[in-house]
C-alpha cells in the first residue's frame, strides 16, 4: 500500500516540475529587450549582394529529414529588398523562391513571397 502512495507522490512532483518548465518557457520576448545590444544590424547592408545559407528540414519529432544550401542574391530599390533564393537539397532536388522585403521603420521588414518555382 505504501508503494502506491510513493508512486503517486512522485507523479505529482514530476507533474509540477513539468508544469513549471512549461510555464517558464512561455515568457514574453520583446524587441526592446535587445535595443542596447551590439553590434547593431543594418538590414540594407546585411541583405545586399550574394549570401549563402544552410538549413535543415525536420519532421514533427525533430528528426532531420533533409539538409539544404541556399544561394541568395539580394538587392534593394528604395525601401524594398528582393531576395532571389536558389535551394539545393541533400536528396538532389532543387527549388527557387523570390521574396520581396519592405522596410518598415528602422528595424522591421515585412516579407512577401513573390513567386515559387522549381528549377
Backbone bond lengths (Angstrom), bond angles and torsions (degrees), N, CA, C in turn:
res aa  C-N    CA-C-N  psi(-1)  N-CA   C-N-CA  omega(-1)  CA-C   N-CA-C  phi
1 X - - - 1.457 - - 1.515 110.66 -
2 X 1.291 116.98 -38.39 1.455 120.86 -179.08 1.531 110.70 -67.80
3 X 1.312 117.87 -30.96 1.459 122.06 179.49 1.522 110.74 -61.21
4 X 1.345 117.71 -41.65 1.455 121.02 -179.95 1.518 111.83 -65.19
5 X 1.324 118.43 -41.82 1.464 120.18 179.65 1.527 110.51 -66.87
6 X 1.329 116.90 -33.79 1.469 120.80 176.96 1.535 110.08 -65.78
7 X 1.339 116.63 -41.94 1.466 120.86 179.08 1.523 110.49 -64.51
8 X 1.332 117.07 -42.32 1.463 120.65 178.91 1.520 110.48 -63.64
9 X 1.321 117.45 -41.65 1.463 120.94 178.46 1.529 110.05 -61.08
10 X 1.333 117.80 -42.70 1.464 120.81 178.67 1.522 111.73 -64.50
11 X 1.336 117.31 -40.02 1.459 119.89 177.43 1.524 110.84 -63.04
12 X 1.331 116.74 -40.97 1.463 119.88 178.06 1.521 111.22 -62.62
13 X 1.328 117.28 -44.26 1.465 120.38 178.18 1.522 110.56 -62.18
14 X 1.319 115.95 -44.14 1.462 120.59 179.15 1.528 110.37 -60.80
15 X 1.344 116.50 -44.72 1.459 121.29 179.31 1.527 111.15 -58.02
16 X 1.315 118.07 -46.10 1.463 121.21 -178.41 1.526 112.23 -68.89
17 X 1.311 117.22 -34.03 1.470 119.69 176.53 1.525 110.08 -65.97
18 X 1.333 116.92 -46.15 1.468 120.86 178.57 1.523 110.02 -63.18
19 X 1.319 117.55 -43.57 1.460 121.58 178.75 1.525 111.02 -59.57
20 X 1.328 117.25 -43.07 1.465 121.31 178.17 1.528 110.93 -58.06
21 X 1.332 116.81 -47.32 1.463 119.96 -178.89 1.523 111.95 -66.80
22 X 1.321 117.48 -36.57 1.465 119.86 177.79 1.525 111.26 -65.15
23 X 1.307 116.66 -44.11 1.466 120.43 -179.68 1.520 110.80 -67.46
24 X 1.315 117.32 -42.44 1.465 119.49 -178.01 1.522 112.17 -70.10
25 X 1.330 118.14 -21.56 1.466 119.91 178.60 1.520 111.91 -81.04
26 X 1.308 117.99 -6.93 1.460 121.78 -178.46 1.520 112.35 -98.66
27 X 1.314 117.81 26.09 1.456 119.65 179.89 1.517 110.07 -71.41
28 X 1.306 115.41 154.02 1.454 121.73 -177.39 1.523 110.52 -81.95
29 X 1.331 115.63 137.55 1.460 121.35 176.27 1.525 108.05 -114.16
30 X 1.306 116.58 131.24 1.461 121.49 178.57 1.514 108.92 -125.53
31 X 1.313 115.93 146.49 1.461 121.40 -179.72 1.525 111.02 -62.08
32 X 1.329 116.97 -28.79 1.471 119.89 -179.17 1.526 112.46 -63.40
33 X 1.332 117.37 -23.98 1.459 119.94 177.58 1.525 111.20 -61.09
34 X 1.320 116.64 -27.08 1.463 121.75 -174.73 1.524 112.79 -104.67
35 X 1.316 116.72 7.80 1.459 122.53 -174.74 1.525 113.08 -56.95
36 X 1.309 117.47 -36.54 1.467 120.81 -176.12 1.527 112.81 -94.14
37 X 1.329 117.69 0.12 1.467 120.73 -178.84 1.527 110.83 -70.55
38 X 1.322 115.01 151.09 1.455 120.52 175.88 1.524 108.25 -128.24
39 X 1.296 119.29 156.89 1.458 127.02 0.13 1.530 110.54 -76.74
40 X 1.310 115.90 151.37 1.460 121.99 176.86 1.526 108.27 -72.77
41 X 1.321 116.53 141.39 1.458 119.38 178.77 1.525 109.48 -97.19
42 X 1.312 115.20 133.47 1.453 122.14 174.36 1.523 105.95 -105.94
43 X 1.333 116.48 108.76 1.456 120.83 -173.35 1.522 112.75 -63.07
44 X 1.333 117.32 -35.25 1.471 119.58 178.90 1.522 111.39 -68.76
45 X 1.316 117.26 -31.40 1.466 119.47 176.14 1.524 110.94 -77.55
46 X 1.331 117.15 -40.64 1.461 120.83 -177.00 1.523 111.48 -66.27
47 X 1.328 116.90 -49.96 1.463 121.53 179.44 1.520 109.29 -91.39
48 X 1.327 116.69 69.11 1.462 121.22 -179.14 1.524 108.73 -149.75
49 X 1.324 116.66 128.09 1.457 120.71 178.67 1.517 112.06 84.37
50 X 1.348 115.29 -152.43 1.464 121.17 -177.32 1.529 110.24 -88.20
51 X 1.328 115.32 133.54 1.464 122.53 177.47 1.523 108.80 -129.31
52 X 1.304 115.89 153.84 1.457 121.89 177.01 1.522 108.20 -128.92
53 X 1.319 116.08 132.76 1.466 120.86 178.70 1.524 109.02 -132.62
54 X 1.312 115.39 153.02 1.460 122.45 175.03 1.518 107.36 -128.60
55 X 1.322 116.98 148.48 1.453 119.34 179.86 1.509 112.10 -156.72
56 X 1.315 114.20 -178.56 1.457 121.83 179.63 1.519 109.43 -135.00
57 X 1.327 115.49 157.04 1.458 123.11 170.89 1.521 105.90 -116.54
58 X 1.333 116.29 129.78 1.460 121.51 -179.13 1.517 110.05 -116.45
59 X 1.335 115.92 150.54 1.453 119.02 171.50 1.530 108.49 -83.28
60 X 1.313 116.88 -177.39 1.470 120.60 -174.74 1.520 113.42 -63.36
61 X 1.323 116.90 -23.79 1.466 119.64 -179.80 1.521 112.12 -86.93
62 X 1.335 116.81 -4.89 1.458 120.66 179.74 1.513 113.79 96.41
63 X 1.333 117.11 -0.25 1.465 120.98 179.08 1.530 109.41 -72.83
64 X 1.333 116.33 132.31 1.462 121.02 178.10 1.522 108.17 -72.20
65 X 1.343 116.21 121.87 1.463 120.20 -179.56 1.527 112.47 -109.44
66 X 1.336 117.50 -17.33 1.462 122.26 176.29 1.512 109.08 -153.56
67 X 1.307 115.08 152.72 1.461 122.20 170.20 1.522 106.24 -119.65
68 X 1.344 116.15 156.03 1.457 117.83 177.56 1.515 111.67 -148.70
69 X 1.325 113.79 159.89 1.460 123.39 174.77 1.523 106.12 -122.02
70 X 1.324 117.01 140.70 1.460 121.41 179.87 1.521 109.22 -126.99
71 X 1.325 116.09 122.15 1.462 121.36 170.06 1.519 106.66 -94.57
72 X 1.324 116.23 126.76 1.468 121.60 -175.28 1.519 109.06 -123.34
73 X 1.325 115.26 133.57 1.464 120.74 169.92 1.522 105.89 -113.41
74 X 1.327 115.76 118.73 1.466 121.80 -175.99 1.520 109.55 -114.22
75 X 1.329 115.39 137.78 1.467 120.39 177.30 1.525 108.91 -145.36
76 X 1.326 115.03 160.76 1.466 121.70 -178.55 1.518 110.26 -123.92
77 X 1.326 115.44 143.65 1.464 122.90 166.84 1.519 105.44 -134.64
78 X 1.320 115.67 110.60 1.466 122.47 -172.49 1.531 109.11 58.04
79 X 1.331 118.65 -120.69 1.465 121.43 -178.64 1.525 112.84 -104.34
80 X 1.331 117.02 22.71 1.461 121.03 178.99 1.524 109.64 -121.07
81 X 1.328 115.19 123.53 1.461 121.37 177.05 1.524 108.94 -99.30
82 X 1.319 115.75 145.12 1.457 121.71 172.96 1.519 107.87 -116.46
83 X 1.324 116.13 126.77 1.460 121.84 176.93 1.522 107.98 -114.05
84 X 1.318 116.54 113.70 1.461 122.40 177.34 1.525 106.89 -99.79
85 X 1.338 116.29 108.25 1.462 122.04 -172.76 1.528 110.84 -107.65
86 X 1.331 115.38 134.28 1.460 121.46 175.91 1.530 107.90 -122.99
87 X 1.330 116.36 115.62 1.462 123.78 -175.97 1.528 110.73 -98.01
88 X 1.329 116.14 139.33 1.463 122.86 169.44 1.529 106.38 -127.93
89 X 1.340 115.59 120.18 1.464 121.54 -176.03 1.523 111.33 -95.79
90 X 1.322 115.93 159.45 1.468 121.85 -177.90 1.526 112.80 -62.66
91 X 1.328 117.89 -21.64 1.466 120.08 177.85 1.528 112.19 -88.45
92 X 1.353 116.60 4.57 1.463 121.23 178.33 1.519 114.51 93.53
93 X 1.319 118.15 -11.10 1.462 120.02 179.50 1.525 110.19 -72.77
94 X 1.335 114.85 156.84 1.465 121.47 -178.44 1.517 109.39 -133.88
95 X 1.313 115.79 152.20 1.465 121.35 172.19 1.517 108.55 -155.42
96 X 1.307 114.79 164.99 1.466 121.07 179.06 1.511 109.10 -133.68
97 X 1.299 115.19 156.65 1.456 121.44 179.53 1.516 108.28 -150.28
98 X 1.304 117.01 142.49 1.463 121.52 174.04 1.522 107.81 -119.21
99 X 1.334 115.14 128.19 1.460 122.08 178.47 1.518 109.24 -115.01
100 X 1.311 115.74 146.19 1.464 121.84 167.86 1.519 107.22 -114.56
101 X 1.316 115.58 127.42 1.458 121.89 178.24 1.513 108.36 -115.00
102 X 1.315 116.26 124.25 1.461 120.65 178.75 1.514 108.64 -103.62
103 X 1.324 115.92 126.63 1.458 120.97 179.20 1.524 108.94 -73.23
104 X 1.334 114.92 129.23 1.463 121.47 179.04 1.518 106.77 -125.92
105 X 1.292 117.64 108.29 1.456 120.42 -177.29 1.516 111.12 73.78
106 X 1.331 116.10 -161.39 1.462 120.71 -175.61 1.523 113.55 -82.13
107 X 1.333 117.97 -31.22 1.465 119.15 -170.94 1.521 114.28 -129.17
108 X 1.308 118.80 15.03 1.463 119.72 -176.81 1.518 111.51 -124.65
109 X 1.328 114.31 147.66 1.458 122.21 174.14 1.521 108.12 -130.23
110 X 1.324 116.40 146.11 1.460 121.52 172.48 1.520 106.33 -114.66
111 X 1.322 116.88 126.52 1.457 120.81 -175.63 1.509 112.81 -105.48
112 X 1.333 115.32 138.97 1.456 122.70 174.37 1.517 107.59 -127.91
113 X 1.315 116.02 130.80 1.451 119.60 177.76 1.515 107.08 -82.56
114 X 1.335 115.95 108.82 1.454 120.86 -176.24 1.507 112.99 -68.73
115 X 1.325 117.33 -48.30 1.460 119.77 177.35 1.515 109.18 -159.21
116 X 1.304 114.44 158.28 1.462 120.71 176.91 1.514 106.43 -130.62
117 X 1.311 114.98 133.01 1.454 117.97 -178.14 1.521 109.34 -146.64
118 X 1.307 115.87 152.35 1.463 120.13 173.02 1.513 108.03 -84.64
119 X 1.337 115.92 147.58 1.466 120.53 179.51 1.510 110.54 -73.18
